[in-house]
């Protein structure tokens, strides 16, 4: 184990509470780390910056290559571009990866969910290219490039190979968007045929795919899709296992990676000590795997699995009465 320097973005609302709890768990598990704490979101504006994503925050992530990020708030209607969109575009974090699995002790309609959404993170309708053609008529441009479609396809197949996954399914709407989604399919097919023929591959139109997900998610493995579809489907899949408080998230590029809780900043419960830190703790486990700290990652994963299965220290959103720090204490108590 070596010492790591990691940028910490506590975020807004409940962000500082869940990041503090996560730091405590990481320390108790034995991670040797120097945190570089920097702002983003509404907190950055409160501290006097003129952007929700200060240049020094971006520069620090570029320098240290990895960040752990709490939920942030981008003020609505004030002309600021989303923090998350800026991070992905400035740092070329082209792959959003969200594993979704059933958790013992969290009762949902399904008990055998184990899938991964791989989302292209830089293009599509989230490119931010919108124009008012004439008063009352607005267009939004969906961007798809061969380079980006190939890059995310190769990442998904490489991920599946390393994680011993069996199949990749591409969600698309190429029956309607024949050029943009058609290009995405062409690139995915080429990577499969030329580089990863050992991985099973199929395609499904996204509306039918969503229906199949809610009928029986156990039939899905790795889901590959463009930006907007990935945003929607990843939240849908989170609902299969208990909600956004029960899934981790990561944004991966060739030169940097940001690991984050994908839920909101929940300002209505901020400062009350009742927020669930599980999602960020789970995201920190993804970060540890990225840093090749697999032993610590496995310790923490086993610990929170044990706490959830036991059911004695669950937060309110999971049906219990534990507070943020109490949940973190319970996880630390299960570390072995």
C-alpha positions in Angstrom: 0.0 0.0 0.0 1.3 3.5 -0.9 0.2 6.9 0.1 -2.3 8.6 -2.2 -3.1 12.2 -2.8 -6.8 12.6 -3.6 -8.8 15.7 -4.3 -11.9 15.9 -2.1 -14.9 17.9 -3.2 -17.3 17.9 -0.2 -20.1 19.5 -2.2 -23.3 21.2 -1.0 -26.2 20.3 1.3 -25.5 16.9 2.8 -22.3 16.6 0.9 -19.9 17.6 3.7 -21.7 15.2 6.1 -21.4 12.2 3.8 -17.9 12.9 2.7 -16.8 13.3 6.4 -18.3 9.9 7.2 -16.7 8.3 4.2 -13.3 9.8 5.1 -13.6 8.2 8.6 -14.4 4.8 7.1 -11.4 5.0 4.7 -9.1 6.0 7.5 -10.4 3.1 9.7 -9.8 0.7 6.9 -6.2 1.7 6.6 -6.0 4.0 3.6 -2.9 6.2 3.6 -4.1 9.4 2.0 -3.5 13.1 1.8 -6.7 15.0 1.0 -6.7 18.1 -1.1 -10.1 19.7 -0.2 -11.5 22.1 -2.8 -15.0 23.5 -3.6 -17.5 23.1 -6.4 -21.2 23.9 -6.8 -23.0 26.5 -4.7 -20.2 26.3 -2.1 -17.7 27.7 -4.6 -20.0 30.7 -5.2 -20.3 31.2 -1.5 -16.6 31.3 -1.2 -16.3 34.0 -3.8 -15.5 32.2 -7.0 -17.2 33.3 -10.2 -17.9 29.8 -11.4 -19.5 26.7 -9.8 -16.4 24.8 -10.9 -13.3 26.9 -10.0 -10.2 26.5 -12.3 -8.1 25.5 -9.3 -10.4 22.6 -8.5 -10.0 21.3 -12.1 -6.2 21.9 -12.0 -5.9 19.9 -8.8 -7.7 16.9 -10.3 -5.5 17.1 -13.4 -2.5 17.1 -11.1 -3.5 14.3 -8.8 -5.5 12.2 -11.2 -8.3 11.2 -8.9 -11.1 12.9 -6.9 -13.9 11.9 -4.5 -16.9 14.1 -4.9 -20.0 14.7 -2.8 -23.3 15.9 -4.3 -23.2 19.5 -5.6 -25.8 22.1 -6.5 -25.7 24.1 -9.7 -28.0 27.2 -9.2 -30.9 27.1 -11.6 -31.6 29.9 -13.9 -28.4 31.9 -13.2 -26.4 31.0 -16.3 -24.1 28.4 -14.8 -23.3 25.2 -16.6 -23.7 22.0 -14.6 -20.7 21.1 -12.4 -20.9 17.5 -13.6 -21.0 18.4 -17.3 -18.1 20.8 -16.9 -16.0 18.1 -15.0 -16.7 15.5 -17.7 -15.9 17.8 -20.6 -12.9 19.6 -19.1 -11.2 16.4 -17.8 -12.4 14.2 -20.7 -14.1 11.8 -18.3 -15.7 10.0 -21.2 -16.9 6.9 -19.3 -19.6 7.0 -16.6 -19.7 3.6 -14.9 -22.4 2.7 -12.5 -22.6 -0.8 -11.0 -26.0 -1.8 -9.7 -26.4 -4.9 -7.5 -28.9 -6.1 -5.0 -27.9 -5.6 -1.4 -28.7 -8.0 1.5 -31.1 -6.3 3.9 -32.5 -3.9 1.3 -35.8 -5.4 0.3 -37.0 -4.6 -3.3 -39.0 -6.3 -5.9 -35.9 -8.1 -7.2 -33.2 -10.0 -5.3 -30.7 -10.9 -8.0 -29.8 -7.7 -9.8 -26.1 -7.5 -10.8 -25.5 -5.2 -13.8 -23.3 -2.3 -14.9 -24.3 0.7 -16.9 -21.5 2.2 -19.1 -22.5 5.6 -20.4 -20.8 7.8 -22.9 -20.2 10.9 -20.9 -19.2 13.8 -23.3 -21.5 14.0 -26.3 -25.1 13.4 -27.3 -27.8 15.9 -26.3 -25.6 16.9 -23.3 -23.1 18.6 -25.6 -25.0 21.8 -24.7 -25.5 23.0 -28.3 -28.9 24.7 -28.3 -30.3 27.5 -30.4 -33.5 29.5 -30.8 -34.2 29.4 -34.5 -37.2 31.8 -34.3 -39.2 33.0 -31.3 -40.9 29.9 -29.9 -38.8 27.4 -31.8 -35.7 25.9 -30.2 -33.4 23.2 -31.4 -31.0 21.0 -29.4 -28.2 19.3 -31.3 -27.3 15.7 -30.6 -23.6 15.1 -31.2 -22.1 11.7 -32.0 -18.5 11.3 -33.2 -16.8 8.1 -34.4 -13.9 8.8 -32.0 -16.1 9.1 -28.9 -18.4 6.2 -29.9 -15.4 3.9 -30.5 -13.7 5.1 -27.3 -16.6 4.2 -25.0 -17.3 1.0 -26.8 -13.7 -0.2 -26.3 -13.9 0.9 -22.7 -17.0 -1.2 -22.1 -15.6 -4.3 -23.7 -12.3 -3.9 -21.8 -14.2 -3.4 -18.5 -16.3 -6.5 -19.2 -13.2 -8.5 -19.9 -11.4 -7.4 -16.7 -14.5 -7.9 -14.6 -15.3 -11.4 -16.1 -18.6 -10.2 -17.4 -20.3 -12.3 -20.1 -22.3 -10.0 -22.3 -22.6 -6.4 -23.4 -26.0 -5.0 -24.5 -26.2 -1.7 -26.4 -29.4 0.3 -25.8 -30.2 2.5 -28.8 -32.8 4.2 -30.9 -31.2 3.7 -34.3 -34.6 2.9 -35.8 -35.4 6.6 -35.5 -32.0 8.3 -35.1 -30.4 6.4 -37.9 -27.2 8.5 -38.2 -26.3 9.3 -34.6 -27.4 6.1 -32.9 -26.5 4.2 -36.0 -22.9 5.4 -35.7 -22.9 4.3 -32.0 -24.0 0.8 -33.1 -21.5 0.6 -35.9 -18.6 1.4 -33.6 -19.8 -1.0 -30.9 -20.2 -3.8 -33.5 -16.7 -3.2 -34.9 -15.0 -3.3 -31.5 -16.9 -6.5 -30.7 -16.0 -8.2 -33.9 -12.4 -7.0 -34.3 -11.2 -6.9 -30.7 -13.5 -8.7 -28.2 -15.3 -11.5 -30.0 -15.1 -13.5 -26.8 -17.7 -11.3 -25.1 -21.3 -12.0 -26.0 -23.0 -9.0 -27.7 -26.5 -7.9 -28.5 -28.6 -4.8 -29.1 -32.0 -3.6 -28.0 -34.1 -0.6 -28.7 -34.1 1.5 -25.5 -37.9 1.5 -24.9 -38.0 -2.3 -25.2 -34.8 -2.5 -23.1 -36.4 -0.5 -20.3 -39.4 -2.8 -20.3 -37.1 -5.9 -20.1 -35.2 -4.3 -17.2 -38.3 -3.9 -15.1 -39.6 -7.4 -16.0 -36.4 -9.3 -15.2 -33.1 -7.4 -14.6 -31.2 -10.6 -14.0 -31.1 -11.2 -17.7 -28.9 -8.0 -18.2 -25.2 -7.8 -17.6 -23.2 -4.8 -19.0 -25.4 -2.1 -20.6 -23.6 0.3 -23.1 -25.3 3.5 -24.2 -25.0 7.1 -25.2 -25.2 10.0 -22.8 -28.9 10.8 -22.3 -30.0 7.2 -22.3 -27.3 6.4 -19.7 -28.5 9.1 -17.5 -32.1 7.9 -17.5 -31.4 4.1 -17.4 -28.8 4.3 -14.6 -31.4 6.0 -12.4 -34.0 3.5 -13.4 -31.7 0.7 -12.5 -30.9 2.3 -9.1 -34.6 2.0 -8.4 -34.4 -1.7 -8.8 -32.0 -2.0 -5.8 -33.3 0.6 -3.4 -32.6 4.0 -5.0 -29.8 6.4 -5.6 -28.6 6.1 -2.0 -27.6 2.5 -2.7 -25.5 2.8 -5.8 -22.0 4.2 -6.5 -20.9 6.2 -9.5 -17.6 7.0 -11.3 -16.5 9.1 -14.2 -13.4 7.8 -15.9 -11.0 9.3 -18.4 -7.5 8.4 -19.7 -5.9 10.9 -17.4 -8.2 11.4 -14.4 -11.1 9.9 -12.6 -13.9 11.3 -10.4 -15.9 9.1 -8.0 -19.1 10.5 -6.7 -22.4 10.0 -5.0 -25.0 10.2 -7.7 -27.8 11.4 -5.5 -28.7 15.0 -4.9 -27.5 17.4 -2.3 -30.8 17.2 -0.3 -30.7 20.7 1.2 -33.9 19.9 3.2 -32.1 17.5 5.5 -28.6 19.2 5.4 -27.0 19.6 8.8 -29.4 17.2 10.6 -27.0 14.3 10.6 -29.5 11.9 9.1 -28.2 11.6 5.5 -27.2 8.1 4.2 -23.5 8.0 3.4 -23.7 4.6 1.8 -23.5 5.8 -1.9 -20.4 7.8 -1.3 -18.8 4.9 0.7 -19.6 2.6 -2.2 -18.1 5.1 -4.6 -15.0 5.2 -2.5 -14.7 1.5 -2.9 -14.7 2.0 -6.7 -12.0 4.6 -6.2 -9.9 2.1 -4.2 -10.2 -0.5 -6.9 -9.1 2.2 -9.4 -6.1 2.9 -7.2 -5.3 -0.9 -7.0 -6.1 -0.9 -3.2 -8.2 -4.0 -3.6 -7.6 -5.3 -0.1 -9.0 -2.2 1.5 -11.8 -2.0 -1.0 -12.8 -5.6 -0.2 -12.7 -4.9 3.5 -15.0 -1.9 3.2 -17.4 -3.7 0.8 -17.7 -6.7 3.2 -18.2 -4.3 6.1 -21.1 -2.4 4.7 -22.7 -5.6 3.3 -22.6 -7.0 6.8 -24.2 -3.8 8.3 -27.0 -3.9 5.7 -27.6 -7.6 6.1 -27.8 -7.2 9.9 -30.3 -4.4 9.6 -29.6 -2.8 13.0 -28.0 0.4 11.9 -29.8 1.5 8.8 -30.5 5.1 7.9 -34.0 6.4 7.6 -34.2 6.1 3.8 -33.5 2.4 4.3 -36.1 1.9 6.9 -34.0 2.4 10.0 -33.2 5.2 12.5 -29.4 5.5 12.3 -27.8 8.8 11.6 -24.9 9.5 9.2 -22.2 9.0 11.8 -23.9 6.1 13.4 -24.0 4.3 10.1 -20.3 5.0 9.5 -19.5 3.7 13.0 -21.4 0.5 12.2 -19.4 0.0 9.0 -16.1 0.7 10.9 -17.2 -1.9 13.5 -17.5 -4.6 10.8 -14.0 -3.9 9.3 -11.8 -7.0 9.6 
